Amino acid sequence: MKLYRETLTPQLLKYDDFDDRGEVRYLPYLMYFHRASYRSSVINTDRLGFRLSRGPGGQTASAAGELPKGPVKLLMGSSTALGIGATNDGATISSRLWTTYAPSAPWLNFGGRSHNSAQELMLFLFHQHLLPEVEEIVILSGLNNLALSLLPEWQRGEDGAFFFSGEYFEAMDELRAKARKPAKAPARGLTGLLADRKPAAPAPRRPAERKRTLPELIDTAAGLTGRHLDSLRKLVGPDVKITYALQPMAPWLREEHAPQEKLLFEELNSLSSNGSFEENYGIIASIEAGRTYAEALRVVAEKAGARFFDLNPAVADAIKPADWLFVDRAHYTDEGHEIVTRVMAETLGLS
């Protein structure tokens, strides 16, 4: 029997291939980014891994690909901005903005799958030399920083956790263990030397941590977001308009989900080997938690010289109970992309 994600959202099988962990491109500083020059009927990337945006008259544009003459606008963020769930490149938010809702300039897709706010900043920092004049930046994000704040302190560190950070630190522990030199021994021949060697130290034990409260999680996520927004503002200067939009996420949007969403969410829970979504993320996954987080983000965004909008209430007001927006709790159907793009353009005054 086929899964609902195969019958209701067959495009996700292409995203599974696109995100194959065996094909991940591990990059200096950025850690990881998308497969480069990827081709499919669903998602396509340029020579550096940026997803193509599609505009009027069949035009395409991307940071390391074709660039129309004149200034551009950027849609930054994580996988929601990238457009996971869309059935084709033309259905993503950057493409719908360029084609229909804010067509005054091309919108480039600067979304990075599984990126946090630090990686969103670095993606721009490392590739701004490819860009013409940037008129405006919209960052559609927020969920990843809050979800990653649930990870233990040894993974968060000073600069925040990132996805796969546990695997990274475990690999570094193994590397350190291999590099440790054995204790020096008296020159008593090979037998004595081997006998006096100390075994490599085992990987360090990680201390147990108490569960953090929602205010603590929000403080961590919003603090990192504000720091990186401030860096982005200093990087682009005072004349580039920056807007931070908290992404619509299913549990932040409404309590009663569309019938297709219920089937998909329940199936995802049944397939998970690490517990249900509610068990892992319940503390951050409610309308009240989303609104509290939004207010914290508003403060840090405005302090950094960026506008802020929580898109969840606006999208909630624009939909009917039966509207099917989500392929999972964070990524949209084509209809979801269309509604979010329209509401975002209207709410943010994009042109």
Secondary structure, DSSP 8 states (H G I E B T S, - for coil): ---HHHHT-TTHHHHHHHT-GGG-EEETTTEEE--TT---SS--B-TTS-B-EE-GGG-EE-TTS---SS-EEEEEESHHHHTTT-SSGGGSHHHHIIIIISTTS-EEEEE-TT--HHHHHHHHHHHGGG---EEEEEEEE-HHHHHHTTS-HHHHTTT---TTHHHHHHHHHHHHHHH-------SSHHHHHHHH-----------------HHHHHHHHHHHHHHHHHHHHHHH-TTSEEEEEE---HHHH-SS--HHHHHHHHHHHHH-SS--HHHHHGGG-SHHHHHHHHHHHHHHHHHTT-EEEEHHHHHHHH--TT---BSSSS-B-HHHHHHHHHHHHHHHT--
